[in-house]
Amino acid sequence: MDLSHRKVIRKVRFTDESGNPVQKQRLNIRQTGHEFLFGCGGFDFIPYVAGGNEAYKEITESWLEIFNYATLPFYWGNYEPVEGQPNKDALMKTALYLKDKGVKTKGHPLCWHTVCADWLMKYDNATIMQKQLDRIDREVSGFKGVIDMWDVINEVVIMPIFDKYDNAVTRICKEKGRVRLIKEVFDKAHSCNPEAVLLLNDFNTSINYEILIDGCLNAGVPISAIGIQSHQHQGYWGKDKLLEVLERFESFGLPIHFTENTLISGEIMPAHIVDLNDWQVDEWPSTEEGEARQAREIEEMYRILFSHPLVQAITTWDYKDGAWLKAPSGFIRLDNSRKPSYEMLKKLVKEEWWTETNVQTDENGYADIDAFKGNYSIKGDTLGAEVSLNDDTRSVVLSKI
């Protein structure tokens, strides 16, 4: 697979702080972080960072060995179970901790009909809508500079016809229609943080999602990236479906984020289950055969997605087994031991798709660079720098060390 789009492959000029070329010097080019977003649910950081629960230390430490991108939960019903009392402190502490570790964070989601705040139900639709916009303002403005990426609205294809239980967001979506609601919440988020990356996110990858995206773009909705969920509890999509989904959604020319990916290492959920949440079991064990299968499937999926120029992020939903539906869906087992999928992905992210090399500058300070885009530590005998190598890199200034 061609990965040239993931790399900086060109001559780069190295100078000192006075603008003089760094001539005929050997430089060590050591990667410290990826530009590509290798993500995983970051929920386990909250009890460790905000709650001081040392039982989560081992989990978070192994998480940080691979991932540079975390999804944090902003489900309205959990985040603000009592009106006017949001759980901001815990999320802010966690997000700041992750930022300090070089991890980008995303808030999920700002608007959704599930896990909605029950107290909204006492209000009329106009008031619900205003409180929804106020909530977006509070979160996007309040976390600006710490969290600058948001799933603005989640699973809108099904939102107005969702009938499992009454909720405030389905009410306003029925009244306004999908595109109008999306437009209003995106416009509010964009006005609060014009630099934020704003996603439309859905599990429905049918033509209905394509039609919805097309309608949103025609209405001027400021969508930064298309979010695609891929919870594969009922079996791996496979190469053909992955390529087919990519081919359809790449037509919009927007970045694509695989926002919620799940591949399990146990028995597959029966095909007749329509809503995954309806599968309730006492236990769902991981198996040796399932773990080998999970590792193979994750490897193929990541290779396909990493090779696609429009894909910017891949997020596996559960880091540890048993997190959602008790599924064996994580990279680590219930006892925190590492599964084959963990070792496989770490090898891809930190070895195969990782750069550490030495280069030699010429008499004009130029050296040939072939490196995965990301953050680097560059050191010579007396000069060095911490820099990002990306599509804009043409020169690097080195300082005395």
N, C-alpha and C positions, 0 to 999 in steps of 0.2 A: 504493500500500500504506500502511496506517495504521501510523505509527511513534510514536504518542503514548505508548505504553508504554516507549519508549526515552528519553523526555524528561522534564524537569521543566518543567511548564507551570502556573505559578501566581504569585501575588503573594508576594514574599519581602521580609521586613523587614530592613533594614540598620541596625545600631547601631554606636556606638563602644564602647570597652572599659568605659565607665561606664554603658552601657545607654541612652544618649541616641540618638534617631533621627538618622540621617545624612540631613539634609533637603535636598531640591532640589539634589542633586549628580549630575553625570554620572559614570557608572561604566563602565569598560571591562571586559567579561566575556570572558576569553580562555581557551579550553579548552587543557589541557596533557596530558590523557589520558582514555581511554575507560573507563567501567565495564564495558562489554561486552568479552569476551575475544576479541580477534582474534589467533589463534595460528598458530604454525608450528613445525616441528621445530627445536629449538635445538642440535642436535648439532654444528654447525659452530663454536659458541662454545668447545667444549672444547679443541680444538687451539690456538685463539688465546689463550684466557685461561689455561688450565692448562699448555699446552705452549709458549707463546710463539712460535707459528708466525705470522709476519707475513703470510704468504700468505693468511691468512683474515681479515685486517683489513678489506679492502674488502667481503667478504661480510657480515661482522657489522654493519658500518656501514650498509649498504643495508637489511639486515634490520630494524634498529632504526628506520628511517624509517617503517615501517608497523606493526609488530607490538608487542603489549604482553603476550604470553603465550607461553611456551616449554615444550615437552615435552623432558625430559632423560632419557637412557637409563639404566635400572637393571636391564637384563637380567641375571639372576643369573649365568649362565655367563660373561658378559663382565665383569661388575662384580666378581665374586669367583672367578676361574678356579682359584685355589688356596684351599682351605678356610682361613678365618681371615685372609685377606689381601685385604680389599675395597679397591676403588679410591675410597675416600671423598674423599681430598684433592682430586682433580681435579674431582669433581662438586660438592664444597662450594665451591671457588674459583669455579667457573662459576656456580653458583646465586647466590652472593653478588654476583658481578659484575652479573648480570642484575637482581637485586633493587635494586642501586644505580642501575641505569638505569631503574627503575620498571617492570620486567617481572615478572609473576607466573610462577612455574614450577610444573610438575607432574612428578612422578616416574612413570616408566612402565617395566614394571609390577612389582608386588611379588610376584605369583605367576602363573606361566605355564608351560605344558608345553613351549614352544619356547624355545630358547636357555637351557635349564635347566642348572644346574651338574652336570656329569658326575660329580663326586666324590660326589654324593648317592646314587648307585646302589649303593654298597657297604653302605648302611644298610638296616635293615628299615623297614617302613612307619611304625611308631610313632615311630621316631627321625627319619625324613624329615619327618614332620608337626611334630615339636617343633623341628627346625632351621628349618623354614619359618616357624613362629611367632616363633622367635628372630630370624630375619632381618627380619621385619616390625617387631619391636620395635626392633632396631638402627637401621633406616633411618628409620622414622617418628619415633622419639624423638630420634635423632641429628641429624635435619635440621629438627626442629620450630622454627618461627619463620623458617625460610629457605625450606623447601618444605613447604607445608601443603595440598597437593592431590596425590592419588595415584590412579592406576589400580590398585586393590587386587588384582584378579584379572582375567585377560584370556582371552577366547574360551573360556568354560566350556561353551557349547553343544556344541562338538566335543571338549572335553577328555577325557572318559572313553572315547571311542571313537576317539581319535587313534591311528593304527596305522602311521605312517610309520617310527617308530623308538621303541624303549622309552625311557622317561624317568621320573624320580622323581615328578613331579607328576601325570601320568596314572595312575600306580600308586595314589596316595593318593585321587585322585578316583574311581577305580573302586571302591575299598574303601568310602569314606565316602558317595559320591553327591554330585551337584552342589551341592544346597542346603546340606547339612551342611558341606561344605568351604568354601563361600562364607561361611556363617555364622561359622565359626571364624576365618577370616582377616580378615573385616570386624570382628568383635568385638575381635580383637587390635589392629588398626589404630586403631579408635575409642578403645580404652582407653589407647593410647599418646598420642593427640592428639585429645581430644574435639571440638576446634574444626576439625579438618581436613575438607576436602571429599573424600569417598571415592566413587570411581566403580566401577561394574560396566561392563565394556567388551566389545563383541563386534562382529564383522563380520557375524554372522548376524542378519538383520533379519526373519526369518520368524516364524511363530507360536510356534516353539520358544523363541525368546528372550523373547517375551511370557509364555509359560507359566513360564519360569525366573524372570523378574522377579516374577511374581505369587507363585510359591512362596517366593521370598526375602522378600518383604514380609510374607507371612503368617507366616513364621518369625521375623519381627522383625529382619531384617538391616538395619543402619543405612546404607542406600544414600543418599548425598547427591544423586547425579545419575546419569542413564542415559547411558552412552557408546555412541555409534553410529559405527562405522567405515564409510567410503564410498570405498574404493579403486576407482576407476572406470577402470581400465586397459582394460577391454573396452567402454568407451563410457559417455557421460554418462547418468545415471539419467533425467534430464528432469524437468520440472515435475510431471507427474502422479505419478510414483513418489515424489518428494520429499514431496508433499502427502499421499500415501497413508501413507508411513512416519510422518510427523509425526502424522497423525490417529490411528494405532494406538497410538503410544507416549505421546502426550499424555494418554491415558486414565488413566495412573498418577498424574498430577498432580505428577510430579517434574521438576526442571530437566533439560534435555536438552543434552548436549554432542556436537557432531559432532567426534569426537576425532582421526580420521585420514582426511583427505580427499585424494584424488588425481584430478586431471584432466590428461591428457597432451596434448602439442602435436605429436605425430607420428602414425604409423600406429597404429590401434587393435589391441590384442592379440586374437588369434582367439577366437571365442566358445566353441570346444570345450575350451579350457584350464579345468580345474576348480580346481586350486590355482595361484594366480598365480606362486608360486615355481618352478613347473615351466617357465615361459617363460624360457629362457636364450638370450640373443643376444649376438653380439660387439659390436654397436652398435645404438643405437636413436635415430636423429637426430630433432631438432626440425625442423619445416618451416614455411615462411611461412604456408601455408594452415592448418596445425595450430595455430599460435600464435594466429591470429585466432579460430579455433574455440574454443580453450582460454579465451581472454579472455571471449568471449560466454557460454560455459557457466559459468565461475566467477562472472561478474557475476549471471547469473540465479539461480544457487544461493545466493549470498550475500544477494541481495535477498529471496528467499523465506525463508531461515532468519532473517535479521535482523528480519523482520516478524513472526515467531512469538513470542508472549510467553514461552513456556517455554524457548526456546533461549537459552543463556547464553554459549556458546563455539563457535567454529569454528576448527579447526586443520587447516591444510594440512600434509601429512606431509613433503614434500620442499621445501626452499627452493631448491635448485640442481638442475638437470638431472643425471641419471645417478646419483643417490644410491641408489636401490633398483631392482633389476632393470635398471639402465642406462636407465631410462625417462626421456623428456623431460617430467618431471613437475613441474619447478620454476617459480619466478617469474623466475629468472635462468638464463642459458645456461651452458654449460661454460666460456666465457671470462669469466663474471661480468657480461656485458652484460644489461640489463634487458629482459624480454619484454613484449609488450603487456598480459599479465595483471598484471604488476607495476604498470605505470602506471595501469591501470584500477582495481585494488584500492586503490592509494594515493589516487587521486582520490575513491573512495567513502569511505574511512576518514578521510582528513584534510581533505576538502573538503565533500562532500555530507552526510556524517554527522558534521560537526564544527561547533562553534559559536564564533564570535568576533563580538561585537556590543557596542553601547553602550546603556545604559539610563539613565533619569532617575528618581531617587527623588522621591516627593512630600513634603508637609510632615510626614508621619508616618514617613518613612523607607522606604516601600514602593515596590517597582518590579516591573513585570511581567517575569517570566523565562520564556523559551522556549528551552531549551538541552538538548542531549543529555547524559544522565547521565555524570558523570565528574569528573575533577579540573580545577580552574580557578584561574587567577590573576585576581584582581579588584582593580582600581586606580581610585582617584579622584584628586583633586588632591593631597590630603595623607594619605589613608587607603588601606589595601589589605589583602589577605589571600590566602593560598593555602588553598583549601577544596575539599571534595567537594560536588557538587550531586547529590542523589539523592532517593528517595521520602520520606526523613525530613526533608528540608530545609524549614524554615519561616522561619528567620532566619539571618543571617550577621553575625558580629562583625568589624569592620574595625579595624585598628591603624594607628598613625602610621607613615608610610614616609619 
